[in-house]
């Protein structure tokens, strides 16, 4: 699918040092590369902003840098004509660069360098914003996965086509999009940076009924990604233990034991015989289990 001049034209490029010089007054052109200076109050937010979470610490760090060095990379905006009672009003709507705009406002920067682009329609505007946001290193995995999904659903692009256009491998696209299958509370934790994408993939590798336990364990014990993967593998191994008889009764018993002990439980039956496996992760969990069983 071809949109505008093609996705290649949407990928942001670094501007050479010294190209942008501070101008005086709104709309003043700076340099020869199509960069203008606008009052930040004239730049309106992007209604199609793919990024949902803006970490305050990151914005504050960027604001400190902007206070010291200015805005080094121009924002991307478009001109929008708004009908009023007295005719048409010109508005500048942000396409990409919301973190820089927020940080600039935080330190009371009056003007920002911008590149004015013409988005022919809402789809082109959305595509510009998606691609620019996806390529930023500080975009969290959940927002990135949702952006990939928009490219897939709204632009009918395959994972291979998305990979070619945004500079990620197809496997990376697939792994990140799979995170969207997690429960909302787990996704929110990854969005906030409490857990990493690696923790999310470890949770995806286990059965849904075991994810909540592992999720709480990861958060409460500051488990590394390697430890998370090891815990997930342990649960997978327990699931592969041969079971000759599978029944609703066994599933109910496992669920009751899991709720009573607070850990995953596996009941294995071989004819009239069988065993019960209790899966714990720390010495503290073992001590708590023994206390419940022996007292």
N, C-alpha and C positions, 0 to 999 in steps of 0.2 A: 504494500500500500504506500503510495507516495503522498506526502503532505507538504505543501509549500515547496521549498527548494530542497527538501530531503532532510533526513535527520542529521546528516553530516554538518549542515549549517546551524544546527541547534546546539551542538556540543560547544561548551564554553571554552574560550581560548585565553591564555595569559596575555596581558598587554605589556609591552616592553616598558621598562623603567624609564620614566621621563616623558612618556607619551602624553600623560594627562597633566595639565597645569591648571591651577586654580583660576577660575574666571570670576568675574564680578557680576552678580545679578542673576535672576532666574532665567533659565533657558540659554545662558551664554555658552557657546561652543568652546571646547578646550581641545587643542591639538587638531590633528588631521584624520583621526580614526573614528569620527562620528560620536565622540563622547561629549555630553552636555552636563551642565550643572543645574540642578533643580533644588528648590527649597524642599526639605524633607516633609514638611506639612502638606505639600501638594501631592505627595505620592500616596495613593490609596492602597490598602492591603489587597492581596490576591485571593479572590474567593475560592479558587481551585487549589490552594496551597496543599500539597501532599503531606507535608510535615505536620504531625499532630503534637509532638512533644518538643518544646524548646527549653532546654535546661538552663536555669537561671545562672548557674556557675559559668557555663560556657558563654552565655551572652555577656556576663560581667567581664570575663577575660578578654573577649573580643572588643568590648567597649573600652577597656584600658588601652588596648593596642591602637584603637582608632583615635583615642584622645592623644596618644603619643605620635602616631605616624599618619593619621588620616585614613580615609577609606581608599585602600590600594586597588581594589577591583570594582569596576562600575556595576551598579545595579542594572537590571534589564527591565524596561518599562514599555508600555504602549500608550498611545494617545487614544482616548475614548471621548466621543462627543455625547454629552448628556443634555437632553431637551429640557428647557426651563420655560417659565412664563414669558421671559424676555428674549427668547431665542435659544441658541445652542451654547452650552458651556463646555470648555475643554478640560478634561481630567486626565491625569497620568496614573495608570493602574500598574501595580507591580506584577511582573511575570516571574522574576527570580531575584533572590537576594534578601529575603525577609530577615535573616539573622543580622545581616549588616545594617539594615534599616532600623531594627529594634535597638541594636547596640548604639547606633548613631544618635537616636533619640534619647537614650539613657544618659549620654554625656553632653546632651544639648548641642550637637553638631547642627548647624543651620542649613548647610547645603550638602548634597551628595552627588557624585559623578554618576551619570546614567547613560545607557545606550538605548535609544528608542527604536523599537522594532514594531513592525506591523503584523499582528496576528489576524489572519483573514477571517477566522471564525473561532468558535469556542473550542473546537477539537484541536486546532493548531495551538491555541493558547494553552490548553491543558498539556499538550505534548511538550511544548517548550518548558513548562514548569516541571513536569515529571522528569525529563531528561536532566535538567540542570540540578535538581535535587538528588536524583539517584547517584550522580557522579561525585557528590560531596562526601568526603570520608567520615564526617561526623553524623551522618544520617543513621538513626538506629535501625536495627534489622527488621523490626516489625513495620515501621513506616516504609522502609525500602521494599519489603515484601508486598505491601499494599500497593505501592507504586508499580511494581512489576505486574501485579494482578490487573491494575487499570489498563496498562499497556496491552495486556493479553485480552481483556474483556472488551474494552472500548475501542481499541484499534485493531483487534483481531490479529495480533501478532503472536507467532509461536515463540516458545522459549528460545529456540535457536535464533530467531530474528531479533528478539529482544537483546540477546547476548551480543550479537553483531553490532547493534546500534549503541549500546551503552558501555561497552568495553568490559563486560563480565563474562566468565565462562558459563556455558549452558548448565553445568552441574551446580555452580554457585546460584544461578537463577532458581533452579529447581529446589535446592536445599533451603533457600531463604523463603520461597513461597510456601514450603511445607510448614513453616513456623505458624502460619495463619490457621492451621488445624488445631493448635493448642487452645486450651480454655482461656477465657478473657483475662482472668487474674494472672495467669502465667505470662500471657502476651504483654500485659501492663507492666509486669516486673521486668521483662526484657526491654520494653520501651523506655523504662526509667533507668536502665543500666544496672539494676540489682542483680540480674542474671545475664549471661552472655548468650550469643547465638549457639555456642558449643553446648551450653547447658540445655538449651531448647532442643537441640538435636538429640541429646541423650534422653530427654523426656519423651520425645517422639518414638524412640526405639522400644519403649515398654508399653504394656497394655494400659488402656485408658484408666482402669480402676486403680492402677498403681502409681499414676502420675502425681496425684495430690500428695501422697506420702513422700515421694521422692522430692517433689517441689518444696515442701516444708523442710525436709532434711537439708536440701541444698542451701536454702536461705538461712536457716538457723545455725548452720555449722560452717558457713563460708567455704563450701566445698569447691575445689578447683575443677576445671573441666575434665582433667584426667581422672580425678576421683569420681566425678559424676558418670563418666563413661564406664568406669569399672563397676560402679554400683548398678548401672543399667544392664551390663553384661551378666552380672550375678543373677539378677531377676530373670533374664532371658534363659539362662542355664536351668534355673529352677522350673521354668515353664516347659522345658524340653524333657523333663523326667517322665518316663513312660507311665501312663495311667491306663489300666485295662478297663476300668469302669468310670465313665463320666456321667454324672447325673445332676439334676437340679438340687437334690439333697446335699451333695458334696459341695456345690457352689454356695448354698446357703450357709453351710457350716463354716466354710472358709471365710465368708463375709462376716459372720458373727464373731469368729475368732479375731479377724483383722480389726474389727471395731473395738473389741474388748481389750486387745493388747496394743493396738496402735501401730502395728507393723504388718507387712504382707505375710500370709500363711499359705502353705501348700499341703494338701492332703493327698497322699498317694496310696492307691489301693491295688493290691494284687490278689485277686480272689478274696478269701476271708481275711487276709492279712493286709497290713498297710503301715504307713508312717505319716507323721506330721512334721513339717519343716517350718521353723520360725526364722525369718530373714531379718537380721539386724545389721546396723552399719557401724555402731560405736560401742565402746565398753559401757557407756552410760545407758544406752538402750538395753543392753544385755542385763545390766543391774536392775533396771526398771521391770523387765520381763520376769526375772527371777523373783523379785519382790512380790509381784502380782501372783505368781504361781505358788510360792512357798509360804505366803502369809495368809 
